[in-house]
Amino acid sequence: MATIINMPRLSDTMEEGVVAKWLKNVGDKIEEGDILAEIETDKATMEFESFYEGTLLYIGIQEGETSPVDVLLAVIGEEGEDISAIINGDEAEPAKEEATTEEVKEETTTETSATESAAIPEGVQVITMPRLSDTMTDGTVATWLKTVGDEVSEGDMLAEIETDKATMEFECFYEGTILYIGVQEGETAPVDSLLTIIGPAGTDVSAIVANGGATSAPAEEKPATAKAPEKTEAAATKPAAKVEETKTVSTSNTSNGRIFASPLAKKIASDKGINLADVSGSGENGRIIKKDVENYTPAAKVEAAPATASVAAAGVENSEEVKNSQMRKAIAKSLGNSKFSAPDFSLNIEVDMDNAMASRKIINAIPDTKVSFNDMVVKACAMALKKHPQVNTSWSEANTIYHSHIHVGVAVAVDDGLLVPVIKHTDGLSLTQIGAGVRDLAGKARNKKLTPAEMQGSTFTVSNLGMFGIGSFNSIINQPNSAILSVGAIVQKPVVKDGQIVVGNTMNLTLTSDHRTVDGAVGAQFLQTLKTFIENPVTMLA
């Protein structure tokens, strides 16, 4: 009898896994102890061993695909065994089908069609919406760089996908022909939903399309094979027209000197009034892509122009709906979860900045050296976290996680919202190293060039609005951190020193903490230590 193998839980925190590589194929004989696949968890890529013998009858998760734990991974059984009921999700059905030979004969037609709908033709690769960041739940196809009918090779860029944090190019890991596109330009789809299918030219993938579209079509419609091809043809007809357009543009680029650019790049250039002839392309064969237009210097001068169009005449009411970007959705979800789940509290402290200002002036007098007040705050936070490890923690329902490493996230404002690049091992870096790291990551954030690795792993966050003249404010905790520091502007005001009223420079700091991990006294002690470091920068060198 067939044995169902689900996606295993290979670590204590694993909720989903990625099949990095299959070491066995459908039809292979499997022995107990054979390694079936390499599975990427949230912590490592591990070999997954078979505990059963038989023939590998079905693979439910293709290489590169992500799946939650306990979802059908593979089926092992006797060669030629009918597993259509298992594949269709009815695990109780195989027992009924073994009842009598006559019942099996009567249902042959239905079972055959079901098997065909789940089977993947040889050489065909099903590519799903990739998870391009740690918090990504769905993605928007900004532009397709390939269309149905195009030949693709390993390493080719298939599409530009907008995540919650950036717009990233998605690379192809297979060779073949684009047979089907499941998510059109401008459409949003959940992670792991059908994105495209690649395989030998002319391969019929209508059954895969019908199976992959189960979320939008009733299960009863699956056997209706007459309808599925119609959908496939209709879906393929649109991209087919695009193929002709793309080929025309490509040819004219080489023969008539026309500009070779992606549709999204053309749209952005048109909106911003940029002449594409002045933009250098970094895509395949010099093709101009989205980031080339966004990084084009004169763009900033033209951006303000469209604002005049939205000004309404006096006495006229006008409203406009703007689709939320993936980043905006992610910010709303993340901060909403944080605010409504963490019992937070805030503590305020005023810091004398006279010594810090004098120290910064001396440091910046050194050639090729530039340190900001924010860099000094980040360094001071890292030093204070070493002395107060309770603040450098994360909460889980079962445990409080103490981090021995100190990774400080620095909030950076971008056009679409807020990103938090992370300075790794901040406590081991000098002020100049922190300054260089912050400037590099902030530049990448504004140009949407941050990688997921550069935005993951923070244990504490600093948010600074002082440059906007904000005196003090409360931030929402950047979970899974236990605390976030809000940094206000440096203000010149009368202060009392040695019993005399003099002009001084002060800065307000606000620590917002998760009361599940950080108590009030712990937060107060952390702020006192932080105040000492900032007011006396030389102590950070001790």
SVG drawing of the C-alpha trace seen along z (x, -y; Angstrom):
<svg xmlns="http://www.w3.org/2000/svg" viewBox="-18 -81 61 89">
<polyline fill="none" stroke="black" stroke-width="0.4" points="0.0,0.0 1.3,-3.5 3.0,-5.5 2.4,-9.3 5.5,-11.3 4.9,-14.9 7.2,-17.9 9.2,-17.0 9.8,-19.4 13.6,-19.3 14.1,-22.0 12.3,-23.2 11.3,-26.5 10.7,-25.2 7.3,-26.1 8.0,-25.5 10.7,-24.1 12.2,-24.5 13.2,-21.5 16.7,-22.5 17.3,-19.3 15.7,-16.0 18.2,-13.1 15.6,-10.6 13.2,-10.8 9.7,-9.4 10.1,-5.7 13.3,-5.2 13.5,-2.2 13.9,-3.4 15.5,-1.5 15.2,-2.3 18.0,-4.8 18.2,-6.3 18.5,-10.1 15.4,-11.4 16.1,-15.1 18.0,-18.1 15.6,-20.3 16.3,-23.9 14.9,-24.8 15.0,-28.2 18.4,-27.2 20.3,-24.9 20.0,-22.7 19.6,-19.1 19.4,-15.7 16.1,-14.0 16.2,-10.2 13.6,-7.6 12.3,-5.2 10.4,-3.1 11.0,-0.8 9.3,-0.8 9.1,-2.9 8.9,-6.7 5.4,-7.2 4.9,-10.9 6.7,-14.1 4.4,-16.8 6.9,-19.6 9.3,-20.5 12.8,-21.7 12.9,-25.3 9.3,-25.3 8.4,-26.2 5.8,-24.3 4.5,-24.3 5.3,-21.5 3.1,-18.4 2.1,-19.1 2.3,-16.2 6.0,-15.9 6.1,-12.5 4.4,-9.1 6.2,-5.7 4.5,-2.4 4.5,0.5 5.3,-0.1 2.2,-0.8 0.0,-1.3 -2.9,-3.8 -2.4,-6.8 -4.8,-9.2 -7.0,-9.5 -4.0,-10.4 -2.8,-13.0 -6.3,-14.6 -6.3,-14.9 -8.6,-12.1 -6.4,-9.8 -9.3,-7.6 -10.1,-6.8 -7.4,-4.2 -8.9,-1.7 -12.3,-2.0 -10.8,-1.5 -9.2,1.8 -12.6,3.2 -13.5,4.9 -12.0,5.2 -15.3,4.3 -15.4,0.9 -11.9,0.2 -13.0,1.0 -16.0,-1.2 -14.0,-4.2 -11.1,-3.8 -12.0,-6.8 -12.3,-9.1 -9.2,-7.9 -7.2,-8.2 -8.2,-11.8 -7.3,-12.6 -3.9,-11.0 -3.3,-13.0 -4.2,-16.2 -1.6,-15.7 1.2,-14.2 4.0,-16.4 5.3,-15.7 9.0,-14.9 11.3,-18.0 8.6,-20.3 9.4,-22.6 6.6,-24.3 7.8,-27.7 5.9,-29.3 5.9,-32.8 9.2,-32.9 9.7,-34.1 12.3,-36.9 12.3,-38.3 11.8,-36.9 8.4,-38.7 7.1,-38.3 3.7,-36.7 2.7,-37.7 4.4,-39.4 3.5,-41.6 4.9,-40.9 6.2,-44.4 7.2,-43.2 7.9,-40.1 11.3,-40.0 10.2,-36.8 6.9,-35.9 5.2,-32.6 7.1,-30.9 10.5,-32.4 13.5,-30.1 15.1,-30.6 18.4,-29.4 19.7,-28.9 20.7,-32.4 18.2,-34.4 16.1,-37.0 12.4,-35.9 10.7,-38.8 10.9,-41.8 8.9,-41.0 7.8,-43.6 8.1,-42.3 7.2,-44.0 10.7,-45.5 12.1,-46.0 11.6,-45.2 13.9,-42.3 14.9,-40.5 13.9,-36.8 16.4,-34.5 15.6,-31.2 17.3,-28.0 16.1,-25.9 16.3,-25.6 13.4,-25.3 10.5,-27.3 8.0,-29.4 4.8,-27.4 2.5,-29.3 2.4,-32.5 0.1,-32.3 0.5,-35.8 0.3,-38.7 2.1,-42.1 0.6,-44.2 -1.1,-41.2 -0.4,-40.1 -0.3,-36.5 0.6,-34.7 4.0,-33.1 4.1,-29.5 1.2,-30.1 1.7,-29.2 3.9,-31.8 5.1,-30.1 5.8,-26.8 8.9,-25.9 9.5,-22.8 10.1,-21.5 8.3,-23.5 4.8,-22.2 4.3,-20.3 0.7,-20.2 0.5,-21.7 -3.2,-22.2 -3.6,-19.6 -0.9,-21.3 -2.6,-24.7 -6.0,-23.2 -4.5,-21.6 -2.5,-24.7 -5.7,-26.9 -7.6,-24.8 -7.9,-27.9 -10.0,-29.7 -12.0,-26.8 -14.2,-24.2 -12.8,-20.7 -15.6,-19.3 -14.3,-21.1 -10.9,-19.4 -11.9,-16.4 -13.4,-18.7 -10.4,-18.6 -12.2,-20.3 -12.3,-23.6 -8.7,-23.5 -7.1,-23.8 -9.4,-26.6 -8.1,-28.6 -4.6,-27.7 -5.0,-28.9 -6.7,-32.1 -4.0,-32.8 -1.3,-32.0 -3.0,-34.2 -2.4,-37.4 1.3,-36.8 1.7,-35.6 0.9,-39.1 3.5,-40.4 6.0,-38.0 5.6,-39.6 5.9,-43.1 9.0,-42.1 10.6,-40.6 9.8,-43.6 11.4,-45.9 14.4,-43.7 14.9,-43.6 14.4,-47.3 17.0,-48.0 19.6,-46.3 18.6,-47.5 17.0,-50.9 18.7,-52.0 15.5,-52.1 15.7,-51.9 15.5,-48.5 13.7,-48.8 11.3,-46.9 7.7,-48.0 8.0,-49.0 11.1,-51.1 9.3,-52.8 6.3,-53.6 8.5,-55.0 10.5,-57.1 7.3,-58.4 5.9,-59.3 9.1,-61.1 9.7,-62.8 13.0,-61.0 14.4,-60.5 15.4,-56.8 18.1,-57.7 20.0,-59.3 19.8,-56.2 22.3,-53.4 20.9,-49.9 22.2,-47.2 19.9,-44.3 20.6,-41.7 22.2,-43.1 22.1,-46.6 18.4,-46.5 17.1,-49.3 15.3,-48.0 13.4,-49.6 16.4,-50.3 18.3,-52.0 15.5,-54.6 15.0,-55.0 18.8,-55.6 19.0,-58.1 20.2,-61.4 17.9,-64.0 14.8,-62.0 14.7,-63.8 14.3,-67.2 11.2,-66.0 9.5,-64.1 7.7,-67.1 5.9,-67.9 3.0,-65.4 2.0,-66.9 0.4,-69.9 -2.0,-67.7 -3.6,-66.5 -4.5,-70.1 -8.2,-70.5 -10.0,-73.7 -11.5,-75.6 -14.8,-74.1 -14.4,-70.9 -14.2,-67.6 -11.8,-65.0 -10.4,-61.7 -8.1,-59.2 -7.4,-55.6 -3.8,-54.5 -3.1,-50.8 -1.1,-49.8 2.4,-48.7 3.7,-45.4 6.0,-47.3 3.1,-49.4 1.1,-46.2 4.0,-44.6 4.6,-47.6 0.9,-47.7 0.8,-44.0 4.1,-44.0 3.5,-47.1 -0.1,-46.2 0.9,-42.8 3.5,-44.4 1.3,-47.2 -1.6,-44.9 0.3,-41.9 3.1,-43.4 2.3,-45.2 4.7,-48.0 5.8,-50.9 8.1,-53.9 10.8,-55.6 12.2,-59.1 15.6,-60.6 17.4,-63.8 21.0,-63.6 23.7,-66.4 25.3,-66.6 28.0,-69.1 30.8,-66.5 29.4,-64.5 29.4,-67.5 33.0,-68.4 34.2,-64.8 32.4,-64.5 34.1,-67.8 37.6,-66.3 36.9,-63.0 35.6,-64.5 38.7,-66.7 40.6,-63.6 40.9,-63.3 38.5,-60.9 36.5,-60.4 32.8,-61.2 30.9,-60.3 27.3,-61.4 25.5,-61.8 23.3,-58.8 26.5,-56.7 27.5,-57.6 24.0,-56.6 24.2,-53.3 27.6,-52.5 26.4,-53.6 23.4,-51.3 25.6,-48.3 27.8,-49.0 24.8,-49.4 23.2,-46.1 26.4,-44.2 25.8,-45.5 22.1,-44.8 21.5,-41.5 17.8,-41.4 17.1,-44.2 18.9,-42.2 16.2,-39.5 13.2,-38.1 9.9,-36.8 8.3,-33.5 5.4,-31.8 7.6,-29.1 10.9,-30.9 12.7,-34.2 15.6,-34.1 18.8,-35.8 21.0,-36.8 24.8,-36.7 25.3,-38.7 24.3,-42.3 22.9,-43.3 21.5,-46.9 18.8,-47.8 18.7,-51.4 15.4,-52.6 15.7,-54.3 12.8,-56.3 12.3,-55.5 9.6,-56.6 7.3,-53.7 7.7,-53.5 10.3,-52.3 13.2,-49.8 15.4,-48.6 18.9,-47.5 21.0,-45.8 24.5,-46.5 25.8,-43.1 28.0,-42.6 27.7,-46.3 29.5,-46.1 32.7,-45.0 32.8,-47.9 34.4,-51.4 32.5,-54.6 33.9,-55.1 33.0,-51.5 29.5,-52.0 29.2,-55.3 30.4,-53.7 28.1,-50.7 25.0,-52.9 25.7,-55.1 26.1,-52.1 23.0,-50.3 20.9,-53.5 21.9,-54.2 21.0,-50.7 17.6,-51.0 16.7,-54.2 17.7,-52.6 15.9,-49.4 19.1,-47.3 19.0,-45.8 19.3,-42.0 17.1,-40.0 20.3,-39.1 20.9,-42.8 17.5,-43.3 17.3,-40.2 18.5,-39.4 18.3,-42.6 18.2,-42.3 17.6,-46.0 16.5,-49.0 17.3,-52.7 14.9,-55.2 16.1,-58.8 13.8,-61.7 16.0,-64.4 17.1,-65.5 13.4,-66.5 13.3,-68.7 11.3,-66.2 12.1,-66.7 10.8,-63.4 8.5,-60.6 7.5,-57.0 8.3,-54.2 6.5,-50.9 8.7,-47.9 10.3,-46.2 9.5,-42.6 11.0,-40.2 13.1,-42.8 12.3,-43.5 13.0,-47.3 13.5,-50.2 15.1,-53.6 13.6,-56.8 16.2,-59.6 15.1,-63.3 16.8,-66.4 19.6,-68.2 18.1,-71.3 20.0,-74.4 18.3,-75.5 19.1,-76.9 20.4,-74.2 21.7,-74.2 25.4,-73.3 27.2,-73.6 24.4,-75.7 24.5,-78.1 22.0,-78.6 24.0,-78.3 23.3,-77.5 23.5,-73.8 22.7,-71.2 20.4,-68.4 18.7,-65.5 15.7,-63.4 15.8,-59.6 12.7,-57.4 13.0,-53.6 9.9,-51.6 10.1,-48.1 8.1,-44.9 7.0,-44.4 7.0,-40.6 10.8,-40.6 11.9,-44.0 10.8,-45.4 10.7,-49.1 13.7,-49.0 15.7,-47.1 14.8,-49.7 15.7,-52.6 19.1,-51.1 19.7,-50.6 18.9,-54.3 21.3,-55.4 24.1,-53.4 23.3,-54.7 23.3,-58.3 26.8,-57.8 28.2,-56.5 26.7,-59.3 27.6,-62.1 31.2,-60.8 32.1,-59.3 35.6,-58.4 34.1,-55.8 33.0,-53.8 36.7,-53.3 37.5,-51.8"/>
</svg>
